[in-house]
Amino acid sequence: MIDILYFAWVRERVGVPRERVETAAPTVAALVKELAAREDRYALAFADRASLRVALDQRLADFDAPLAGVREVAFFPPMTGG
């Protein structure tokens, strides 16, 4: 089981701030594909992967990062400084 957290407009599109999912996805990209196939709201949230960032167990990661041993995945828009 993996806890998935959604922030900002990702949370708004998906409709929940977090959920726990059972997945055999080997990478973040595979998890995104799995989630996007669930329902239209997920497909919309993950339609433009270039506008998303991901953190695995609170560390920034790439979409090709492996999920083995990961307990938490967070999706959020890019952060701006200032």
Order of alpha helices (4+ residues) and beta strands (2+ residues): beta-alpha-beta-alpha-alpha-beta-beta-beta
